[in-house]
């Protein structure tokens, strides 16, 4: 990323993160979004705290080295929360791509003098793809847990009805 663009983004860090956080929160129901934005206590509002920390970590990776482990650390809690809430994949990752608009709005005409945004937008696209991968992995895990629970529930029902019996454990001495 061009040095001029990097320093321009660093100057607007606080405003960019704040707007990006708001964008991430918009995927929640309106009353939940108000709570997430307004409640600052991390124990009373773990989703808000997690979202803010994730957005800040992703911002640092975006303007820094784009370390895969750092990106995963920032995205993982966000995508896990969104996967449990059964958001559509597009809703779950939309806030990543919203950063492009936020940067254009926040940096205004100063970005033209600082250099093209193509490299930065490519980095945002990589974040979006990583977010999608994590979201889908979490959804797969949830589906697997649900399938196992259903299988176990059916087995227990059959067992209670006497339709199946557990095999006795083999003796250790045999």
Backbone torsions as a table, in degrees:
resi	resn	phi	psi	omega
1	UNK	NA	140.4	-178.5
2	UNK	-61.4	140.9	-177.5
3	UNK	-59.8	-41.2	179.8
4	UNK	-63.2	-41.0	178.9
5	UNK	-67.6	-41.2	179.4
6	UNK	-60.4	-44.3	-179.9
7	UNK	-70.4	-34.4	177.5
8	UNK	-64.5	-43.2	178.9
9	UNK	-65.4	-40.7	179.2
10	UNK	-60.7	-36.6	178.4
11	UNK	-64.2	-32.5	-176.9
12	UNK	-101.4	13.8	-174.6
13	UNK	-48.7	-54.4	-174.9
14	UNK	-59.3	-46.8	-179.1
15	UNK	-66.7	-40.2	-179.8
16	UNK	-64.3	-47.2	-179.6
17	UNK	-62.9	-41.7	179.5
18	UNK	-61.7	-45.1	179.4
19	UNK	-69.5	-35.3	179.0
20	UNK	-67.9	-40.8	176.0
21	UNK	-59.4	-47.5	178.5
22	UNK	-58.5	-39.9	178.9
23	UNK	-64.5	-40.3	179.3
24	UNK	-66.0	-34.7	-177.2
25	UNK	-76.7	-21.9	-177.9
26	UNK	-62.3	-18.9	-179.2
27	UNK	-74.9	-12.8	179.1
28	UNK	-86.9	164.9	176.3
29	UNK	-58.1	147.9	-175.5
30	UNK	-52.7	-44.0	-179.2
31	UNK	-68.4	-36.1	176.6
32	UNK	-67.9	-40.1	179.6
33	UNK	-61.2	-41.0	178.3
34	UNK	-61.7	-44.9	178.9
35	UNK	-62.6	-46.8	-178.2
36	UNK	-60.7	-39.6	179.2
37	UNK	-70.3	-38.6	-169.7
38	UNK	-90.8	-32.7	-176.9
39	UNK	-81.1	115.0	-175.8
40	UNK	-92.5	-16.2	-178.6
41	UNK	-71.3	117.5	-176.7
42	UNK	-64.9	-23.5	178.6
43	UNK	-80.0	-33.8	177.5
44	UNK	-81.0	-22.6	-174.9
45	UNK	-137.9	69.2	-177.8
46	UNK	-65.2	-32.1	179.4
47	UNK	-66.2	-44.0	178.3
48	UNK	-63.3	-43.6	179.8
49	UNK	-64.2	-44.5	179.0
50	UNK	-63.6	-41.7	-178.7
51	UNK	-65.3	-45.8	179.7
52	UNK	-62.4	-45.0	179.6
53	UNK	-63.2	-40.6	179.1
54	UNK	-64.7	-44.0	179.8
55	UNK	-63.5	-42.7	179.1
56	UNK	-63.7	-43.2	179.4
57	UNK	-63.9	-41.5	179.2
58	UNK	-66.3	-38.0	177.3
59	UNK	-60.3	-44.5	-179.9
60	UNK	-62.6	-39.4	177.9
61	UNK	-68.1	-38.6	-178.9
62	UNK	-60.3	-44.7	-178.9
63	UNK	-90.2	-6.7	-179.6
64	UNK	-105.4	-133.0	-171.7
65	UNK	-86.8	-6.3	-177.3
66	UNK	56.0	46.5	177.8
67	UNK	-69.2	127.6	-176.6
68	UNK	-58.6	-42.0	179.9
69	UNK	-65.7	-39.5	178.5
70	UNK	-66.1	-39.8	178.0
71	UNK	-63.7	-45.0	179.4
72	UNK	-62.6	-42.7	178.0
73	UNK	-59.5	-38.7	179.5
74	UNK	-73.9	-39.1	-175.6
75	UNK	-82.7	-35.1	-170.4
76	UNK	-52.9	-53.0	-179.1
77	UNK	-63.8	-34.8	179.0
78	UNK	-64.8	-46.2	-177.1
79	UNK	-71.8	-34.2	177.0
80	UNK	-62.9	-45.8	179.2
81	UNK	-61.9	-43.8	-178.8
82	UNK	-69.1	-33.7	179.0
83	UNK	-67.8	-40.2	179.1
84	UNK	-65.5	-32.7	-179.2
85	UNK	-81.1	0.8	176.5
86	UNK	58.1	36.8	172.9
87	UNK	-68.7	149.5	173.3
88	UNK	-62.8	148.9	179.9
89	UNK	-52.8	-39.9	-179.9
90	UNK	-64.4	-38.2	177.5
91	UNK	-68.9	-37.3	-176.0
92	UNK	-66.2	-35.3	-175.2
93	UNK	-107.4	-2.3	-175.9
94	UNK	-57.1	-34.7	-177.3
95	UNK	-63.3	-27.2	178.5
96	UNK	-63.4	-49.4	-177.0
97	UNK	-72.8	-22.6	176.5
98	UNK	-63.4	-21.4	179.3
99	UNK	-60.3	-30.8	178.7
100	UNK	-59.9	-47.8	179.1
101	UNK	-65.9	-42.0	-180.0
102	UNK	-59.4	-44.6	179.2
103	UNK	-63.8	-43.6	179.0
104	UNK	-61.8	-43.6	-179.8
105	UNK	-67.6	-44.8	-174.7
106	UNK	-72.5	-39.4	-177.0
107	UNK	-83.6	-22.1	176.8
108	UNK	54.6	-141.9	-177.0
109	UNK	-74.4	-16.3	179.4
110	UNK	-63.1	-26.0	-178.4
111	UNK	-66.6	-29.8	-179.7
112	UNK	-63.3	-39.7	179.1
113	UNK	-73.7	-27.3	-177.0
114	UNK	-80.6	-18.5	-180.0
115	UNK	127.1	166.8	-178.0
116	UNK	-69.1	151.4	-179.1
117	UNK	-89.8	2.5	-173.6
118	UNK	-56.7	-45.1	-179.6
119	UNK	-65.1	-42.4	179.1
120	UNK	-64.5	-42.3	178.8
121	UNK	-66.6	-33.3	175.4
122	UNK	-65.4	-38.1	176.6
123	UNK	-64.8	-41.4	177.8
124	UNK	-62.5	-41.2	177.2
125	UNK	-60.0	-40.7	177.9
126	UNK	-63.9	-40.0	175.6
127	UNK	-61.2	-42.6	-179.7
128	UNK	-63.0	-41.7	178.8
129	UNK	-66.5	-41.1	177.7
130	UNK	-64.2	-39.5	178.1
131	UNK	-62.5	-43.3	179.5
132	UNK	-62.1	-45.9	179.2
133	UNK	-58.8	-46.2	179.8
134	UNK	-64.7	-42.9	179.1
135	UNK	-59.2	-47.0	-178.1
136	UNK	-66.7	-37.2	177.1
137	UNK	-63.2	-40.5	177.6
138	UNK	-65.5	-42.9	178.8
139	UNK	-63.3	-39.0	177.3
140	UNK	-62.6	-41.5	178.2
141	UNK	-61.9	-43.2	179.2
142	UNK	-63.2	-44.3	179.3
143	UNK	-63.6	-38.5	178.2
144	UNK	-64.8	-43.3	177.6
145	UNK	-61.8	-42.9	178.5
146	UNK	-64.0	-42.2	179.8
147	UNK	-64.4	-42.8	178.3
148	UNK	-63.8	-41.7	178.7
149	UNK	-63.5	-42.4	178.5
150	UNK	-64.0	-45.1	178.7
151	UNK	-59.5	-45.1	-179.9
152	UNK	-65.3	-39.3	178.7
153	UNK	-63.8	-44.1	179.0
154	UNK	-65.0	-42.6	179.1
155	UNK	-61.1	-45.4	179.2
156	UNK	-62.4	-38.6	178.2
157	UNK	-64.9	-44.1	177.9
158	UNK	-64.0	-39.3	180.0
159	UNK	-63.8	-44.9	178.1
160	UNK	-62.6	-35.1	179.9
161	UNK	-79.2	-3.9	179.5
162	UNK	77.8	16.7	-178.7
163	UNK	-85.3	-20.5	176.2
164	UNK	-139.1	156.6	177.1
165	UNK	-133.5	144.5	176.7
166	UNK	-74.0	142.2	176.1
167	UNK	-74.3	137.2	178.7
168	UNK	-65.9	146.1	179.0
169	UNK	-69.0	140.3	-179.8
170	UNK	-67.8	145.3	177.7
171	UNK	-67.6	143.7	-179.5
172	UNK	-68.9	-26.0	-177.2
173	UNK	-82.3	-10.5	-176.1
174	UNK	-81.4	NA	NA
